[in-house]
Every structure is written in C-alpha cells, then in structure tokens.
Amino acid sequence: MKRGILIYILIQIITINSYSQITIRHQVATPRATDSLDIAYYGKKKWLQAGATAFGVNMGVWAFDRYIQKAHYAYIDFHSVKDNFKRGFIWDNDNMAVNMFLHPYHGNLYFNAGRANGLNFWQSGLIAAGGSAMWELFMESEYPSTNDIIATPIGGMALGEALFRTSDLVLDDRRTGASRFGQELAGFLISPTRGLTRIINGDAWKRRSTSGKQFGVPDVSVDISMGVRALELKDEIFDQGLGFATSINVEYGDRFEAETSKPYDYFTFKTNINGQGSQPIISQMNIMGRLYSWELLDNAKDFLSIGVYQHYDFYDSDTISDVSNKIPYKFSTPASFGLGLVHKSKRFSNWSLSSFAHFNGILLGAAQSDYYRLKNRNYNLGSGFSWKLGGSFAYRDIISVAGSYEGYRIFTWKGYDQDIDWGTVDERTLDAQGDHSQAILHAISLRIDLKLKKQWYLTGIGYNYTRDTNYKYYEDIFSKTSEGRLMLTYKF
C-alpha cells in the first residue's frame, strides 16, 4: 500500500513525541484529575460513527490516490477484488518507510476514529483491524499484504494512542475565539480523525463549562534538542557525514505508578529528525506504551514494578556518500509486546537512580538485507524477539547520565528459491519475506545532560549500531556504525 501524504504526516509527527525515560524531568503543567462531566460527555460509545469514519478515511485516501496521484494500484473494480480474495495475502515489496512507518500512521487514523467516538483502546484496535482489512482486500488492485495487515492495526494502536492523548493536551472546550480556533487546529493536525469527529459532532466550536479533556492534565515532560550530528560507517572503507539534527522526547505519565490497568497511562515517545544529505528526515522513532503493571516492591529503599508493554521501534538510514555507497543501518519492529521491569532507588536524597529491563516478542520486524534487491525493497521481513536494558542517574537537576542497550533477533522464515532469476521477477507478485536469514542487531546509546541556565542544557548523545546477519545461501555480513550528537536542549 502506498501513501501520497508523506510530507503531511512528517509535519504532524513533529508535534508530538519519546522512547527513553527522561532523567531530569520538568513538568509542562501541574497534573490534574479528569472531570467526571467530561468522561460522561465524551465516553458514549458510537460504534456506527466510528466505523463510518474509518470507511470514509479509506474512501478519501483512495480518491486521492486514484484521481490526484493516478496511482496504478488505485484503479480497482470487481475483478481486482475477486483476484485479491482468490490469491490471498502475500509479503509485499514496498520500501521500509512505507511499510514500517506510513502504514502504522494510516492505522492510527482508523484507531482514532474509534477513540474519538468513545471506544476504548482495545475496541479501537478492532476498528483499526477492520479498516486495514477493507483497504487490503478492496481498495487496491495489488494483492493484499501480509505485513500490512499486521503493521497497520498494531503499529496504528501505538501511534494512535500516543497521538490521541497528545491531542487531548491541547484541546479546551472552555475557550472561544482565536485561541479556540488555534487549539482546534492543533488538535486536528495531531489527530485528524479526532478533529474530523469534533467538526461533525459540533464539538469543535461548542463551549462547555469544563475543558473536555478525557485524561485530565497528566504528568508530562518534554525535551527538544537541536544541534549537529555526525554519522560514520566503519567498514572496509571509512565513510562519514555531518548534518543538522533535532531530537524530541516526551515522557507521559508516571513510570513509577505501581498498579495500572489503563493502556498508555504511561508512555514514552522519541524521534530523531535530520537535515543531513541523503539521510531520511526521520532516522529514529520509538514508542513504549504500558498496558498493565503490578507492584513487586515498594519500601523506604527501593521501588520495583512489572508490566506488560507495547513497543514500536523504527531506525532508518541511507548511504552517507559515494565513498562506501553502503547503508549504515535499517531495522524496525512495528508490532512488538513484552514484559518490563522498572526500578527506582530511594537511598540517596540528592541523587536520582532508576533502571529498566524489557523482554519482548516481535510479531513483525524488518532488518537490512545485503542481497535482497528489488526496486523499493532492501530489507528482510521476519519475526523474533528483543531485549532492552537501561539505567540513569542524575544529581539534582544539574547533571544526568542515561544509557540503554537494545538487542533484536529477527528470523526471516519464508525466503525465495536459491536459483531465482532476479531479471524476470515481478515484485508485485513475489511472495517472500526476504533472504533466508537471521539478523542480530544491537543499538547502544549514552546521553549526558549538563545544566547551563534555568531550563537550558548542553546535551551529548552517542550511538553505536552493530548488525550480524547470517544467511542460508550467501556469505554472512557484519557491520558497525557510530553516531554522535552535540545539542542544546530545552526542558519544558
């Protein structure tokens, strides 16, 4: 499935954002509980309107693809639908940004059609699944995609809930005039289907005695960093590039809340945005949303909880230059769930110490390929497992150090024939996850923040990526990439 709205989506992604836990936190606003009047007003479940909105999203995107873009896959009829049902699902060959980012974003539109009409997290996930199935089976002349029917609804739930709660921060039904218009516009850009629902229902201009916030005012911290980025590939030929970089981190909710049962009452979202030569605008995006948690230990010295978490991870790069003409790294997990432990030490008065450990199953993942080469695809799809370990310490609000280690193991089960003739392959019908292989990926990061004045900090971030891919039919490949960022950070 292709999308003609990449620039529009990128603008919206900049409005939210964190994966890493923020070590030195500054609250954006004083937390406040949800008003019961707001819950009663917006909590009515409207299944029919939610489904109709998701249907309308599909029809609108299809019309854009068909009549504006005139995309070949948008020319559908009874025969194309019949062929889709007859052939069934296959692994498609779109590029990684489309499959691992734009599809989850599209799923977020379905998902928030449900959330904006009173449905809860899981019920809205059903709307996302239904919208994705409609698109794959009816709205394209290409065969339905196995990876899309996984990434779109599941990744859409992660992006969707983060965006929905972010839009809740800016809306206020008590406002009028220019400030109200500005807030409604911001809410629409962050969560378009919520904004559309508010317009249809008249809530976009209706003045009420309460704010309308469905989550009250949560404990939210935001970091925005800008500076320079150095990316280097350590291979047979050394390749290096410099460019402008922006990092946006948000931590929403209380990571040390012991007993929780509402999905995404705590989540983190991080994105790295670049202005560097041939590099993608978005090189990294991570979402970690807590679904449930339970207290294991809480005394005068330590806090420890265990929880179920959803993870969305996206890492992307392109060739730095013609020196090596190689891609430094490329991997993603749009559908991943697992258990996580969160620890906090209470032993020191001026020091803040915390750590985490997550172990996840990957339903769908992607890792860079050295041999699978079609027009739009240079990565392998697969499934597997991952682990994430990290910790941080800070001395008051003066200095902090945070480190993390992420490991991924992705198995590509369904490959292609060893003697395949790539010159005669039709990428629209080739049904393969990629090369028969298993990829072991490691991402290590270290971040240091030093206070300069008030809410301004000097930030240094280092990344190291390694990939060890073992192929069934080809020579194994090991690659190593380093990245450094020197930035000025403002903590809201």
N, C-alpha and C positions, 0 to 999 in steps of 0.2 A: 504494500500500500504506500503510495506516495502522498506528499502533502505540499501544497503550494503556499504555505503560510509560515515558513521558517523565520523570516525577519520579524514578523508579528509576534511569534512565540518568544523569540530571544528578548524582545523588549519587555515582555511580561515577566520572564524569569528573573530579570534584574530587580524586580520589585519585591521579591521575597528572599529568603534564603537562610544549612549548616550540618555538617556531619559531626565534626569534632566538638567535644564538650568545651565550652568557653571557660578558661581557667579564672580569669578576672572578670566578674560579671558586673555590669551596670544596668539596673532595671530601667526599661523605657518608661514605664508608668507603675504606679502603686497598684498591686493586684487587688481585684475586687470581685466578689462572687456574682454569679448570674442572677438577674432579676427573674422571679417566677412569672411575671407578666410576659416577659419576652419568650420564655420557654413555652408558655401556653399559646402565645400568638403564632410563633413560627414552628411549633412542634407538630402540627397537624400533618399526618401522612397523606400525601396526594400521589398515589401510585400512577394514576392515569396521566396526570400532568407531567410527572417525571418521565414516563415512557414516551409521551408525545414530544417532549423537549429533546430527548435523545434521538428520536426519529427525525425531528427537524434538523438537528445537528448533522446527521448523515446526509439528509437531502440537500442542505446548504453547502456542505463540503463537496458533495458530488456535483452539484450545479456549477460550483467554482471550477472544479477540475475539468468538467465537460465543456462549458461554454466560455470560460476565460482562458484556462490553460490549454484547452483542447487536447488533454492527455489521452493517449491511446487506450489506456485501461478504463477510462470513464465512459467509453462507448458500449453500453450494456443493452441487452434485450433478453427475451425469453430464452434464446438459445445459449447465451453466456451463462445464465443462471442454471439452466439444465446441465451444462457442462461442468459447472462448479460442483454441483451435487453428485454428478456421476464420477468425476475424478477424485474428489475429496481433497483433504489438506496435504500440502507439501511444504518443505522448508524453502523459503524464498531467498532471493539474492540481492535484496536492496542493501544500500550501504549502512554502516553501523549507526550513524547519526539518525537515520530514518527509523531503523528497526528498534534501536535501544533508547532513543530519546523522543522522537516525534510521535511514535505510536503510544508510548505511555502518556505523553501530553494529550493526545487525542482521547485516550481512555479517561483522562481527568475531566474532559468535557462531559462525557457520559456520566461519570461518577457524580459530578456536582449538579447534574440535572436531578439526581436523587437527593443529594444533601440539601439543595435549595428548596426542595418540596417536602421536607420534614422526615425523610428516611434516614435511618442511622447508617453507621459506617458499613456494616455487612450488607444491609439491604441495598445501599447504593452500589456496592460491588456487584450485585446481581444486575443492576441497570447497566453497569459498565460491560459486563459479560454479554448481555443481550445486544447492546449497541455494537460491540465488536463483532459478534456473530452475524448480525444483519449486514454490516459492511463487508465482511469477508465473503459471505455467500451470495449476496445480491447486488452489491454496489460496484463491483469491479469485474472486468472481463478476464482478468488473470485468475489463476486457481487460488482458492483460499489458502492462507498461510498458517502453518502450524505455530511458528514462533510468534506471529502477530496475535493469535488468539490467546497466547499466554502473556506476552508482554503488555498488550494494550489494557486489559482489565486489571491485572495485578500491579503493574507499574503505575497504571492510572489511579489506583487506590492510594498509593504512596504520594504521588504528586498532587492528587486531588484533595486529600485531607489536609496536606500542608498548605495548599493554596486557599482552601475554603476557610481554614482557621486564620490565615493571614488576612483575607478579605474582611473577616469579622472584626479585626483590629481597627480598620479604617472607617467602618460604617457607623452612623449615629442618627437614628430616627428623630432625634430632638432638634436637629439643625434645620435651617431654612436658608434660602438664598444661594449666594455664590459658594459659600462653604459647603452647603449640602450638595450642590452640583459637583464640586470638586471631589468630595468623598465618594459620591455615587460613581463618578467616572473612574476613580482609582479602584474601587471595588469591582467594577466591570472589567477593567484591564487585568486585574489579578485573577478573577474567577468569572469568565464570560458567561457561563450558563447560569451562575447565580445572579449576575447583573441582568441578564435577559429575563429571568424569572421575576425579579423585582419590578422590572418595567411592565411585564404582562399583568402582574397582580396589582400594580399601582403603588407598591411599597417604596418605589424609588423616590416618590415625592410626597408620600403621606407622612404627616407629622404626628408623632406619638409622644406620650408623656415619659416613656423610657427609651433607652438607647437602641434596643433591638438586638444587642449583642447576645449571641447564643452561648458564648463561653465566658461571659463576664470580661474582666480585664486580667489576663493571665500574667504570670511571671515571665517576661520576655527580655532577652538580651540580644543586642545586635552589634556586630563589629563590621566596619567597612575599611578595607586596606587598599592602598594604591602605591605602586612603585615599579621596580624593574624586575624582569625575570630572565634568568639565564638557563637555557636548556642544552644539554650535551649528551651525545650518544657515544659510548665507549665501545668501539668495535675495531675491526682491522684498520679502519680509517677513523680518526677522531673528527667529530663534527659538532659545531657549537653555534648557537644563535642567541641574540639578545632582543628583548622587546618590552613593551609596556604590559603591566598586569594589574588586575583588580581581584580581590578576594572578598566575598561576602559571607558572613557566618551569622546564623541565628540559632539561639537555644530557647525553646518554647516550653514553659512548664518547669516543674521541679523534678530534677533527676533523682533526688533523694526522698521522694514521696514513697512510702512503703507499700501500701495496699492500693492498687488501682485496677479498675475494670473497664474504663472507657478508653478505647483506642485513640492514640495520639494526644492524650492529655499531656504527654511529654514527647517531643521530637526534636531532632536537630537537622539542619539543612545547610549545606555548604556548596558554594560554587566558585570556581576559578575562571575568570574571564580575561581573555588575552587580546593584545594588539601586536602580534608578532609574525611578520612574514606570512608564510603559508600555513601557520598553525590554526586549528579550529578556534572560533570565538570562545566556545565553552570547552575547556580541556578537562574539567572535573566537575562532577556533581554527585553529592552523597546525601541520602535521606536515611535516617534511622528513626522509626516510629515505635514507641512502646505500645503494645496491645494490652498486656496484662502484667501485673507484678505482685510479688509477695515478699513480705519481710522475713529475713532469716536471722538477723541480729541487729539489735539497737540498744546500746548501753552507753555509759559515760565515755568509753574509749573508741568504739567503732560502730559503723552502720554498714549493713550488708543486705542487699536485696537480690532476688532473682526474678527475671521477667521473660515474657515472650515478645520478640521484636520483629518488625518487618524492615528489610533493608533494600535500598535501591542504590546502586553504585554505577558510575559512568566515568571512564577515563579514556581520553581520546587525544591523539597527536597525529601529525603528518610529517612528511620529510622536512628536515630542518633546512637543507640546501642540497645542491647537486654534488656536494663533496662526497657524501656517502650514499645519497639517494635511498636511504632506508628510513622506515618509520620507527621512532623510538619506542612507543608503547601504544596499546589499544586493547582495552578489555572492559566488560560491563556485566552487571548482574541485575536485570530489571525485575526479577522475581526470586526473592530470597527471604527465608524466615528462619528463626532460630532462638536459642536461649541465651540470655545475657545476665552477667553478674555485675553489680555496681557496688563499689566500696568507698567509704569515706572514713578518714581517720579524724578523731576529735581530740587527739592527745596534745596538740600544740595550739596555743592561743593566737599567735601571730602568723602561723603558717596554715595554709590550706592544702591538704593532700587527698587525692582521690584516684581511683583506678577503675578499669572496666575490662571485661573479657566476654566475647561473644563467639558462639559456635553455631554455624548456620548451614542449612541445606539449600542448594541452589537448584531451583526448578528449571531456570533458563539462564544461561550465561553465554558470553562471547569472549574469544581471545584471538589475538592477532595470528594470522597464518603466514607462513613463508612460502607456500606453494599454491594454495587455492587462489586462483586469479581469474575472476570474471570482470566484466566492465565496472560493476558497482560494489563488488564484494572482495575483501582481502582479509577476512577473519573467519574463524570456525565457531559454529554454534555448539552448545552442549549443555550438560548439567554436571553437578558435583557438590562440593561443599567448600566452606570458607571459615576462617577464624580471624578475629580482630582483638588485639590486645593493646592496652594503652594506659597511661597514667599522667598525672600532672601535679605540680606543686607551685605554690605562689607565696611570696612574702607580702602580706597585706595587699595593697593594690599597686605595689611598686614594681615588682618583677615576677614573671611567671615563666615556667618551662613546661611544655607539654609534648609528649611523644606518643606515637602509635605505630603498630605493626599489623598490617593486613596480609593474609595469605589466602590464595584461591587455588583450588584444584578443579579444573574443568575437563571433563571427558567428552570427546566427540565420538558418539557411538555409530552414527549412520554416515559412512563415507561414500565415496564413488569408486568405480572399478579402477583397478591399478592401471589398466591399459586404455584408459579413456582418451579419446581424441578431442582435445580442447578446441580444435579448429571447427568442429562440427556441432559443438554443444549449444543448445538453446537454453539460455539462462532462465527463461520463463517457465521451463518445464523440468529442469534438473532438480531432482528431489534428494538433496544431500545436506547434512549438517556442515560438511566440510571435509578436511583431511581426517582419516583415521588417526587419532592422536590423543594425547593427554597433555595439558598445559599446567605448569606450576608457576604461579605468579606471586610476587612479593612486592608490597608497597610499604616503605618505611618513611616516616616523616618526623621531624623535630622542629618545634616552634618556640621562639623566645620573644617575649614582650617586655620592653623596658619603658617605664613611665617617663614622659618628657615634661608634661604640664597638664594639669587637670585631666581631661579625658583623652589626651593625645599620647600615643605610644609609638616607639620605634620597634618594628617587627622584623625578625629574620626567620625565614622558613626554608628548610632543606628537605628534599625528597630524593629517594632512591628507589628505582624500579628495576626488578630483575624478572626475566622470563626464561623458563626452561621447558621447551616443548619437545616431547618425544613422539616421533612419527612412526607409523607402521611401515610405510613404503619408502620413506625418504630419510635423509640424514637429520639427526637431532640438531636443534638450534638453541643456543644460549645467548641472551642479550642483556645488556646492562645500561641503564640510563640514569643520569643525575639531573636535578633541577634545583635552582636556588632562587629565592625571592627576598629582596630587601625593600621594605614597605613602611609607609606611615599609616598608622591605624587610628581611627576614631571610634571610641566605645560609647554608644548612645545610652 
